[in-house]
Amino acid sequence: MGFGLIVIGDEILSGRREDKHMRRAIELLGERGLALDWAEYVGDERGRITATLRRTFAGPDVVFCTGGIGATPDDHTRQCAAAALGVDLALHPEAREQIALRIAETANGDPVKADLNAPENQHRFKMGEFPVGARIIPNSYNRIPGFSVADHHFMPGFPVMAWPMMEWVLDHYYTHLFHLDAEQSRAFYVFEAPESTLTPLMEQVEASFPGIRVFSLPSVGDVTRGDRLGRRHIDLGVKGPADLVPPAYAMLLEGVRAMGFEIVEQ
């Protein structure tokens, strides 16, 4: 079981808005000893959303899905989730209760605005129509819930709503997975070194320590920085089981030093 993220919305792909969910998902998972394994961006096209969800529902992963669960014409996620599962949409009773409370709160005592049978309020209830069998995800911001089906969790695209809901899901369903893997990482900077020269050493470290992964993140530098990292460098390091990281790191560090390249430890 891994953790994945699906961000839905034309506004992300067009650049009208910038995705902030992936960085926050990484942070929330990392705080709990977990990691994000993959992420996908999908536009507001029903066929593509349905196909994506059909594929991920068939897999073993925990999936967070943000965006498209409203009730405007460009919101398709609820319908696509139902189609991917082969079930109907139905008004969830707990969702209806929360939406009704929200209607009453925003009516400010106005009986016309509080009338649940008013057309605009009936339309609001569509936001509580979820695939049959879904569970609600509480929304601490405005009560309008998200929903969960198996290990897929659907929430609005608004960070102020989605992030507390994501955190609630983790702490409500997945505490048994927290901090199971004592994985660590350690890295240093190597200056003016070709990756091709370092690759045999990287392969040797991985072969010597099964379970260790060596990572190499090259940068062409940025002369505007005015510091060492403004020069061409590689962020080079190891990650893996906590007991293997120190000796693997030492082997990598000493191997690069023996090549004569400038090093700065992080």
N, C-alpha and C positions, 0 to 999 in steps of 0.2 A: 504494500500500500504506500503510495506516494501522495504528494499534495500538488494540485494543479490550480490554475487560475484562468478563467475565461472572461475577457472584458468585451462587452457587446456595445456597439454604437458607431454609427457613421461619423459622429463628431470626433472620435478618436482617430479614425483612419484618414479623415480629411484634414486633420490638424487644427480644427476649430477649438478643440480642447485637448489638453495633455493628460495622459493617463498618470494617475498617482497611486493607483491601487496596487501595482506590482511591488513598488518599494515598501509600502505599508504592510502588505502580506508577508514579505520577506522578514520585516521587523517583528511582526506578531508571531510568526512561526519561530524565528530565531530565539525570541525570549523564552520559548517553551522547549528549546532543544530540538526543534524541527526545522525542515528546510523546504523551500519551494522547488519542486522538481521540473515544472514546465509551466508555460503561459502561452495563451493564444489570444489574438484579437480578431473579432468577427464583426462585420458590418450589419446593418439592420435589414437583412435579407432572409426571409423565412426559410427558404430551402436550405441555405447554408447553415443557419443556426440549428435547424432541426437535424441536419446531417452531423454536425459537430456534436450535438448532445446525444444523438443515437450512438455515436462512436464512444463517447466518454462514459455514458451509462453502462456500456458493455464492459468497461474496464474496471480495475480494482481500486482506482484512486479516489481520494477525497478531493472534491472539486468545488471551488468557490466561483460563482458566476455573478458578475455585476452588470447592471444596466438592463433596460428594456422591460421592466416588470410593472410599468405604469399602465394607464388606460387610454393613452392617446394613440392616434393611428400609426405612429412610428414605433410603438412598443409591441414587440412580438414574442418576448422570451417566455411568458407564461404559456401561450398557445403552442410554441415550439416544443417546450418541455413536455406538454401533454401529448403532442403528436409523436415525439420521439419515444415516449413510453407506451403509446397506443391506448391511452385512457382519455376520458373526458375532463373538461374543466368544470368545477363546481364551486359555489361560494362556500368557503370554509367557515364554519360557525364561529370559531374564535376570531377569525379575521373580521367577520361581520361585526362582532361585538366591539373590537378595537376601533374599527372605522366609525361605528356609531358613536362611540365615546369621543372620537376626534371631531365628528360633526357637531356634537353638542358643545364641545369646548370652543370651537371656532365660531359658533353661532352667537356667543356672548348674550345669551338670553333672548335672542330674537326668535320667536316661534316659527316664523316663515323659514328662516335659514336652518332651523333645527328639525324641520319636517322631513323625516326619513323617506317619505314617499315623493318628495320633490324630485323632478327629473335630474337635476344636477347631483343630488345625493344618491339617487339610484345608480347614476353613472360612477360615483365614487366607489360603490360596492364592487364594481368590476375589478378593482385593484385587489380584492380578496378572493377572486376566482382562481383557484390553483388546481393542478392535476389531482384527480381523486386519489386519496391516500396520503397527501402531503401533510407535513407538520409545519406549524408557523415558526418563524424566527421573530422574536420581539424587536420592536423598533423604539428605542428610548427617545428618539428625537421627536417624532410626530405620531406615533402609534401605528402607522400603516405598516403592517408586517411584511417580511419576506417569507420564503418557504423553503422547506427541505424535502427532498425525496431521496431515500437511502442515504448515500454519502455525497450527494450533490446539494449545494446550498445556494439559494438565489436571493439576491439583495439588490437594492437600488444602486444607481450609478453615482449618487451623491456621496462623497467621502464621509460627510458628517453623519450620515446614516449607516453606510456600508461598513465602516471600520469598527464601530461598537458591535454591530451584528456579527461580523467575522470573529471578533474576540469572544462574543457570547457563544458562538458555535464551537469554537475550540475548547473553551472551558466547560461547556455543557456536555460535549460528546466525546472528546478525545484526550482527556487527562491521562488515560492509561498509556498513551503514546509519548507523553512528555519525557524528555531527557533520557530516553532509552539508549541512544547512541552517544557515547562520550567522545564525539569527534572534535578534533581541534585542528587548527591550521597555524602555520608560522611561515613568514616570508622575509625576503630582503630585496634590496634594489641592486641590480647589476648595470653598470654603465658601459655604453659603447661596445656591447657584446652581441655578435650575431647569434640568433636562435639556433642556426644550423650547427654552430660550434658547441652549444650547450646541450643539444638533443641527446647525444650518446650518454652523457652523464645523467640526464633526466631518466632515460630508459634504464640505466644501471640501478638508480635509486629505487625505482618501482619494482624492478626484478628482485632486489635485495630485501624489500620490505612489502610482501604481499598485503594488500589492503590500503597501502599508501598511494595517493594520486599526486603527481607533481603538476603544478600549474605554472604557466608562463604567459604573462600579460605584457606584451611589448608596447612601448609608447615612443612616438617620434619626437616627443618633447615639446615644450612651449617656451620660447625665448622670452616671452613677456612675464614669465613667473619671477625671474631674477634669482632663482635658487637652483640647487642641484637637479631638481626634477624638471627643470627647463631643458635639460639635455636628453639625448636619446638614451633610453634605459629600458630595462625589463623588470617587472614585478614578478619575482621568481620565488616559489615556495612549495610547501607540501601540506596536504591535509589528509586526515584519516583518523584511525583509533588513537586515543590520547597516549597510550603507552608506546606507540611506534613513531609518533611525530618527532620527539627529541632526537633519537638516533638518526632518523631519515633526514631531518633538517641539518644535523651536523655533517652528515656525509655529503649532502648537496652543497652546503656552505664551503666546506674544506675543498671540495672538488673544484668549485669556481675560483676560490682563492689560488689554488695551484695553477690555474690557467693564467693568472696575473691580471684579472680584470678588477676594476675598482668596485667596491661593495660598500653599501650602507645598510646596516641591519635596521629593521623596523621595530 
